[in-house]
Each structure stands twice: as structure tokens, then as C-alpha cells.
Amino acid sequence: MESNGTAPQLGGGRGAIQQQQHLGLERHGMRLDDLGRVRAIDEEAEGHASSLRDVCDEFVRDTVDFQRIADGFVAIFDSVSAAVEREKLQAIGARNLLKG
């Protein structure tokens, strides 16, 4: 028993093994996050990536909204175009009746 009243840990114990694992990961540019998942990028880059993902998600939502609005305009223009074509044909027919 050690002088502080605790039993000595053989081989450094679980904490020493985890520390060695952390050092081995860091040597290869990786780390463990708070949940014990292996991460290959540093925390700052991970924050930037998360921010970029949020901005991209917002851009995709905006693009989908724009597409929906543009499709609405196309539908309106198609219906107005058809109405104009009908009126034009009626005007040509009326003119031909008057000439004839």
C-alpha cells in the first residue's frame, strides 16, 4: 500500500493506457471527442466545418424556395401566354371576317 492509503496500480492503470492511446492518436493527427469518438480534424476546423454545413443547409433551403417561386412564375407566364395567343387568334379571325 502506498503512503496515501491507496493500492499501487500495476502498469499505470486504465488512465495510463488511455493517455497512451490519446498520444498515439495525436501523433497521427487525430483525437477523441467528449463522447469517445475518434476525430481526424482539430476542434477549430470542426467548428468551421459545422458552421459551413449550417450555411450550406440554409443555402439549399433558399435555393429550393427560389425554385418553387420560379416554377410559380413560369406557370403564370404560361397561362398568360395561352390567353394572349387565344386573343390574337380571335383578333385575326375578326379581321378576316371584316375583310371578307
N, C-alpha and C positions, 0 to 999 in steps of 0.2 A: 504494500500500500504506500502511496506517495505521501509526502508531508502535508498536503492539503486535504487528506482524507479520501481521495478518490483512487480507484484502482488504475494502474498504468494500462495504457492502450497499446496493444501489440500492433506493430506495423503502421502506426499513425492513425488507425481507426478509419471510419467511414468518411469523416471530414477530410482527411488527408488524401484519400482516394479521389473524392470529388474535386479537391483542389488540383490534383494531378490531371484529372480529366479536363478541367477548365483550362489549365495551362496548355495541354495538348491541343485543345480546340483553338485557343487564341493563337497558338503558333501557326495554325493553318487558316487564320483569318475568320474564325467562327466563334460563336459564344452561345451560352444558354440563356434564354429569356426567363422571366419570372415564373413561367409555368413549366420550365424544364425543357422547352422545345429548342432544338438547335437552330441558330440563326447564322446566315452566312454574310450578312451585312451589318455594319455598325448601327447603333441606335439613331444617330443623326440621319444617316442615309435612309433608315427605315421610316423615320418621321417624314422625310421628304417624299418617299415613295407613297406613304399613306396619304399625304396631302395631295400629291399628284393624282392618285386614284380617285379621291373625292372630287377634284376639279374635273377629271375626265368623266366621271359619272354624271356630274352636273351638265357638262357639255353634251353628252349623249342625250340626256333628258331634253335639253334645249333644242337639239337637232331633231328629235322626234316631234316636239311641239311645232317646230318650224315646218317640218314635212306635212304634218296634219293641217296646218294653216294654208300652206301652198296647195295641197290637194283640194281644199275648200275653194280657193280662188280659181283653180283650174275647172272645177265643176261649175262654178258660177259663170266663168267665161264661156264654157261650152254651151251652157243653156242660153246665154245672151246671144252667142254666135248663131245658134239654131234659130232663135226668134228673129234675128236680123235677116238671115237667109230666107225665111218664110215671107217676111215683109217685102224683101227685094223681089222675090218671085211674084208676089201679088201685085206689086207696082208694075213690073214688066208685063204681066198679063192684062192689067187695066189699061196700060198704054197701048198694047196691041189691039185691044177691043176698040179703043177710041180711034186709032188709025184705020182700022178695018172697016 
